[in-house]
Amino acid sequence: MCGRYATTTNPATLAVELDAIDETDDKGFDPNYNVAPTNRVLTVVERHDRDHPEDPAALRVRAMRWGLIPTWTKAAEPGVPVKGKPLFNARADKAATTASFRDAVKKRRCLVPMDGWYEWVTETDGLGKAVKKPYFMARADGGRLYMAGLWSVWRDREQGGDAKPLLSCTILTTDAVGDLTKVHDRMPLPMPREHWAAWLDPDHPAPEELLETPGAEAVSDIVLREVPSLVNSVKNNGPELLSKVTEQSGQITLI
């Protein structure tokens, strides 16, 4: 699963790195060390220009709500969708046949950039008590990860042509592989750069193999470490959440 992650990039930096068009307002995107469902997050899509659809599709950085809202969701009040269980994850092996995601699998796929993600493992402390310890998974070289995602555009149908679009996304998950099986049986689905063109292509469905569980080599550069329990609360947010917990003293050190 992936229900919490960290990202320290901003739209402008991401757009320059990817040679993409920044379509965000660049507001509210300070480093976020405790991204949670319903937060506004950055995504990467490939789309044609609305005014010039004949032009080649281009990479675009967009802001979306984390927690996909299906297009058929009813409005609770004008312009506000009915609240439901946040669809922040979607099983890669079932998304194509699940009502909430199947349309997005066909034509609205995205990348979700992150520095790494958190998982909790139940362990026994020195007193024999079961406690949940948070771990952070990230690339050993500190590089950015890009996870496969799906996105949707929701509009209040009652408002007709005046309805403002609400963009939302979900992160695809798959069976954990390699050392990641030590912390959870699921993991976000990584999308290596060589598959971006096929995954993001707005004019063709993605090859089915891109939704399959990758081999252990896909996560061979990802390391995991125990981090402070501060991350347990979404109210906490700062670089100290990524500190390393020393096994001997239980103290934390920034790395």
N, C-alpha and C positions, 0 to 999 in steps of 0.2 A: 504493500500500500504506500501511498504518498499523501499524507495529510498535513504535512508541515515542511517547508523548505526555506532556504536562504538565498537571497540574490542581492548583489551589491552593484550591479550595473545600472545605467540610466538610459533612456531612449536615445539620446543624442550619440552617446558612445557606442551603443549597440548598432545604430544605423550606420555609423562610419565604419565599424569593423566589418559589417556584412554588406556594405555598399547597398543599403536599403533605404527606403523612404520612411521618414519618421512621421507617422500619422497620429501621434499622441499630442496632448497639449503640454507634455513635459512637466506636469504638476503631480505632486504626491509620489514621486519616485526616488526618494532618498534610499540609501541602502536599507534593506529590510532583512533582518536576521531571523525573523519568525513569521514568515508568510503563512497565513491560515485561510481556509475556505471562506469565500465571499469577499476576500481582499481584491483590490484592483491590481492586476499583474500585467507584465509585459509578455507579448507573444510575437511570433514571426509568422507571417502568411505570405503567399504569393498570389497576387490578383492582377487582373487587367484594370486599366484606367476606366472609370465609369463613363467618362466623356469620350474616350477613344478606345473602345473595346477591341478594335482591330490591332492595336499596338501589342507588342509582346508583354506577357505578364512580368511583374517586377516584385522583388521582395519588399515587404512593408512591415514596419514595427507598429503594432497596435496594442492599445490598452483594453483589457477585458476583465470581466468579473470572473474570479475562479470559482467555478460551480456552474456547469452548463445548464441553461434554461431552454428546454425544448420549445420550438416555435409554436406548438399548440397549447402552451401553458396559458391559462386564463389570467385575467387581471384582477388583483384584489381591490385596487382602486385605480383611477386614471393614471396610466403610465407606469404602474407598479405591478410586477407579476406576483401571483399567489406564492407565498412562502412554502417551501417543501424541503425535503432532505437535499442538502447541497450535493449535486452530482459532480464532485471534484475528481473522482476517479472513474475510469471505465475499463472493464476487462478487454484487453486487445483481442482475445479469442472469441468474444461474444458480441463485441460492439456492432459488427455488421448486421446482426440479426436482432438487436435490442432496439425497441421503438424509440427510445430517447436519443440514440446515437447513430442509427443506421444511415440517416440522411447525411449527417456530417461525415461519416466514413467515405461516402461517395464523392463529396465535393467541397468539404470544409475541414481540411486538415491543417494543423499548425505545429509549430515548435514552441516549447516553453523553456526559456533559458533559466538556468539556476546555477548557483555555486555548489550546491549540494542539498541533501534532504535528510530528515530525521526519522528515526524509528526507535521504538521503545522495547526493551527486552526485560522480561521478568527474571530477576536473579535473587540470590540469597545473600543478605548482608552478614556482618560479623556476628550478629546475635541470632542468626538463623531465621530472620524475618524476610518474607518475600517482598521485594521492592522492584519498581519499574525504573530501569536506568535508560536514559536517552543516549542514542548514538548518532553520530553525524557521518554521512557517506559523501565523499568528495574525491575529485581527481587528485592523485598524488602530487602533480605538478602545479596544483592550484588553478588549472584552467577551467573554463566554463563548460557546463554540461548542457546539452539540448535534448529535451525529452519529447517524445511524440505526443501530440495532443489533438483534440477535436474542438471545433468551435461552432457557435450558433448565433443567429441574429433574431432577437425577439422584439416584436412590436405589439402594442396594444391594439388589437383589431377594431375595438370600439371607437378608436380615435381616427381611423381611416388614414388618409394621406398625411395627416398632421402628426402621426405617431412617430416618436423619436426611437431610433434603433438602440437596443441594449445588447452589446456583444458580451458573450460569456464563453468559457472554455472548460475543458476537463483534461486531465492527464491520463494517458493510457498506462495500464499496468500489465505485467506479465509474470510468469513464474520466476522467482529469484534463481540466480545461477552463481557459480563460483563461491567466493567467500561471503557474498551477501546472504546466503542461506543461513548464516549464523545469527542474523538479526530478524529476519522475516521470511516468510515463504513467498512473498510478492515483492515486486520492485517496479519503479517507473520504467517504461520502455525507452531505452536510449536510442537516438536516431543519429547514426554517424553521418558525417558531412557528405560522404560519397552517395548517400541515399536521399539527400535533401531534394534534389530535382524531381525525383519520382514521387516522393512523399507529399511535396507541396504543390505539385502540378494541379492547377485548377480545372484543367480541361480533360483530364483522364483519371480513372480510378487508380488507386495505389496498388502496386503488385501485392498479392496476398501474402507473399513471404515476408514482407515488411511488418506484418502484424504477428508473425510467429515469434516464439521465444528464442532469443539469440543464444549463441554459444557463450561459454564462459569467457572467451577472449574479448567479448564486447565490454566487459566490466573489469578486465584485468588491471586497468590503471586506476581503479577506484579503491580507496582505502577507507577504513572505518575506525572511528575513535569514540570513546566515551566522552560526553560533554556534560556541563553542569545541569542540574535539575531546574535551573532558572527557565529553561526552554519549555517546561511543562505548562507555564502560564503564557497565554498570548499577550498578556499585558507587558511582558518583558521583551525588550528589543534592543540589541546592541552587540558589538563584537565580542563581549564577554560570553555570549551564548555559545561561541565556537571555541572557547578555551578547552584545553585538554585536562582531563582529570587524572592526576597521578595515582597510580594503584597503591603506593605505599602509604601516603598520608591522607588521601582523599581531598587534597588541596588542588587548586586549578592553576594552570599557567597558560598564558597566551602563547600561541604558536603562529 
